[in-house]
Amino acid sequence: MRLHLDGKCLIDSWCRAPERPLSATVALAAGRACGIRLEYAQLSRKGRVQLGWIAPGGNDALDRALAAARAAARVILTLGLTPDLEGESMTVTAEGFDGGDRLTLALPQTQRTLLEKVCALGKPTVLVLTGGAAITFDHAKPNAVLLAWYYGQRGADAVADALLGETNPAGRLPVTFYQDDSQLPPFDDYAMAGRTYRYFGGRPLYAFGHGLSYTTFAYDSLKLTPETAPPGGAITAGVTIKNTGPRDGDEVVQLYATAVAPPVPMPLRQLVGFKRVPLKAGETRSIEIPVPLARLRRWSPGEKRYIIDPGAWQFTAGPASDQPLLTARLTIK
């Protein structure tokens, strides 16, 4: 690519090269228009050109944001990460990143500072968080948090509908959000010990399966049928649930299993079934979740095949992996 300003070549990189930022410093006269010409050739399947400029002088973005927050009755604060920062094989050199790989789960320092200063104003504050994976932050400061992930062109409408109560949120976390980096082994340690809801024994920031609603739900009566089964069989988990709040909404009933006395180390818990249940305000329903016992299998290095260990298994039902509201026992012959 080549970049020209008023006929003068500022950047000349007419060669094959990986994606990277290129820059030039120029002096511009106030009120005078400049002619810009950008030439580029795409030599691979993936190509991208972005042209930007940064005005001289101090960065007053934090002061402007705080001024807007002071003038507001309520604050919607959007923080998080974008695909421009978070990715693979990128030339990102920002704090907390190495080539698109994240070096920490924490929000960037500038965002942590903004969150602290805005919440210190004492205004009702909702944090809308974007990102593609787990993020750590001081969740005690905002009054509420809406995780929007990486939303598309209608994402702003979806966020507004949730914040204004036009829709009742019913999403659930597909990953564990940890409190901070110290809760995890080193990033270059690929062993599963201490990771994910299956092997993490600490207290998470938000657990796998977590999600709130504008209504509330009560659980009752978990029953396994049958209570004794062969390894190749299947069971059905029956759960009774009630919408105890003022609004219609969806609850996601989650079923987890734990081996009571396994012959080898096993996960602390593993998701074996779930069901989304729409309930009117005040409605009670009994649901069934089928569970093929093959979901309890483990790999046997000695036998070089998957096996299901006989013995006792504890099943729990609840709204998230850290909320086992109901328990029942299964025996595998």
N, C-alpha and C positions, 0 to 999 in steps of 0.2 A: 504494500500500500504506500501511497504518497499523499501528503497533505500540503496544499498550497494556500497561502494567504496573500491576496493582492499580487498574484503572479510569482511570489517568492516561495520556494520549497522549504517548508519548516521541518517536515519529517519525511525521510526517504528510507523505506525498508522494503525495497522491491526484491524480495527473496522468500524462499520457503522458510517459515518459522512457526513455532507453536503460538497459540493464543496468548497474548500478553498486552499489557497497557503500554502505550507510547505517548510521550508528552513533549511539549515545547513551551518555552516561556517567551512571551512577546509583550511589547508596550503598545497600548491602544489609546487613541485620542478620543476624548468624550465627544459624543454626537456625530462621529464620523463612521459611515458604513464601510464594511470591508467585504471584499469578494473572497469566497471560500470555494476551493475545488478539491474534492477527494477522489482519488483513483484507487481502485482495489481490484484484485482478482482472487476468486475463491478456488483454491487448489486442492481442496479435500471436501468430503461430504459435509463436514461440520464447519460452518463459517459464520462469523459475526463481526460487525463493525458498529461501534458506538462512538459518537463524537460528542464531547462535552467540554465545558470550560468552567473554571473556578475564578471568581472575581477576587481581586486583591483585598487585603484588609482582614480584620479579625472575624472569627466565626461566632456570630451572635445567635445561633439556632437555639441554644438552651434558654437564653434570656427571652427570646420571642415565644418559645413554648410555655415558659412559666408565666409570662404576661397574659397569654391566652387563657391559661388555667385559672389565674387570679380573677379574670373577668367573667368566668363561667360559673353557673350555679351547680352544674354537674360536669364531670370530665369523663370522656371516653378516650383512653390512652392506648394507642396501637404500638406495640413493640414486637420484637422477635427477629427472625432471620428471613432471608429471601434466597432464591436460587442463585443470585449473583454472588452470594457469600458461601453458601453451603452446597457442595457438590464434589465431584471426583475429577482429579487431574486438571485442576484449574490453577490460574496464576494469581490467586488471592494472597495478599500479604498483610491483610488486616490483623489487628490484635485478636488472638485466640484462634487463628486459622493458619493452616500450612497447606498451600496448594488446594484449597477447598475442603481439606479435612479439618474437622473441629478438634482443637486441643483441649477444650473444656466444655462442660455442659452449661456453663453460666452464660447469661446474657452479656453482650458487650458492655464494658465499663460505662460508656456514655449513656447507655439505656438504663443501667442500674442506678446511675446518678439521677437521671430524669425521673424514674419511678419513685425514688426516695423523696425528691424535692416536691413533686406534684402531690404525692400522698400526704406530705407534711403540711399542706395547705388546709387539710381537714375537709375538703370537698368530697361528696360522694363520687367515687372513682371506680370505673369499670375498666379492666385491662383486657384488650383484645390482643391475643397472642398469635403470631404467625410462625410457621416453621415446619420442618419436615421430620423432626425426631424429638426426643426428650430434651427439655430445657429446664434449667434450675433458676429460680428467682425467689425473692422474698414474698411469698404468697400471703403473708399476714398484712401487707400494706394496702393493697386494693380491696374494695368491698366485694368484688366479684371478678371472675376470670372466665373469658370465653375463648376457647382454643379454636382457631379458624383454619389451622394447617396452611397449605398453599392453595388458596381458593382461586377460581377462574373469573371470567368476566361478569358473572352474576353473583360473585361472592359478597360484594357490598350489600346487595339486597338481602341475601341470606343472613348476614350479620345483623342488619337492621331489624329484620323480622324477629330474630331471636331476642335482641335487646329490648325491643318494644313490646314483646309478648304476643306478637301476631302468630308466632308458632311456639310450641312447647318443646325445648331441646330434649333430645333423647339419645345423643351420641355417647359412645363409651370408648375409653382409651384402649388402643390395641398394643400399647407398650407401657412399660413402667417409667414414671417420672421420679428420678431420685432427688434427694434433698441437696446433695452437692457431690463433687468429684470424689471426695474421700470415702464415699460409700461403695465405690467400685474398685476392682483390681486395676492395675495399669492397663492403658488402652492397647498396648501391644501384647497383652496376655489374652489368648483366645480361648482359654478354658472357660467352661460354663459356671464354675463355682462362684457364687456370689452375684450372679447376673440373672436378669429377667425374673418375672414373678415365680418361675419354677424353682429357682435356686437362691433367690435373694431373701435373707433372713432378717434384714433390718426394717426400719420404718420408712416407707417411701414418702416422697412429697405428694404424689398422687399414684395410686396403685393401678395395676393392669385391670381393666374393666370399669374404672371409675367414671362416673358421669352423673350430673345432677339434673333436676327437673323443676318446673314451677309447681309441681304437686309432690305428694309423698306416698309411699307404699309400705304396706305391712306384709310380712311373710308368716305363713303358718303351715304346719303339717307336711314335712318331707317324708315320702314313703317310697321305698324301693320294691319293685315287683319283678322277679322274685327276690328274696333276700339271700338266697343261696343259688349259685349258678355255676355251670362248667366253664372252662376257659374260652371255649369257642362260641359261647352263647351271647345273649343280649339281655339287658334289663330295661325297665322303664322307671323313670323317676317322676313321681307325682308331687306337685307343689301347689299349694293354695295361696293366692296373693290378692290383696285388696288395695284399691286406690283410696287412701285415707285423706287426700287433700281436696282442694276446692275446684280443681281443673281436670279436664280430660288429659290423658297423657299415656306415653309408652314406658313400660319398664322392661329391662333386659334381664331376665332371670338367668343366672350363671351357675353351672354345676361343676364342682371341682372334686377330684379324687386324690387320696393320699394313701400309700401303702403303710399299714400299721407296723409290721415287723418284717421288712423286706430282707432277703438274704444278701443283697448288695445295696450300695447307696442308690437311692431313688430321688426324684424330684420332691420338694417339700409339698407341692400341690401341682396338679395339672388340670387344665380345662378339658372336660370330657363332653360338654354339651351346653347349649344356651338356647333361649327362645325369647323373641321380642313379643311383648304382650300389650296390646292396646286396651286401655281400661277407661271407662267413663268415671267421672267423679262419684265416689261411693260404691263403685261396682266391685264385686268379688268374683274371681274365677279360679277354677282348678285346671291346671295345665299338665301335660305329660311331655317329658323329654326322653326320647329313645337313646340308649347308650349301648352301642356294640362294645363288648368287652375287649375287642381287639385294640381299643384306644388305651388300654392299660398295659400293653405289651412293652417289653424292653429288649434290647439287643444282647444276645449271649455270645461273647467272644469265644467261649469254649465250644459251644455247639454250632457257632456260625449261623445263627438264625434268630428270629424273633420268638420270644417265649412270654407266657403270662404266668407269673408266680402264683401258686395257690396260697390261700391265707386270707386274712382280714384286710378290708379296705374301708376307710372312712370317707363318706361322701358329705359334702357341704353344699348348701344352696344359699345364694345371697345376691346383692346388687353389684359386688366387686370382689376381687380376689382377696382383699383384706377384711371382708365383712362376711364371715361364715355364720349367717343367722340361724340356719337349720342344719342338723347333722343326722346321719343315718349310717348304718353299718351293713356292708356286703361281705359275704364269704364266698370265695372262689374255691371250688372243690379241688 
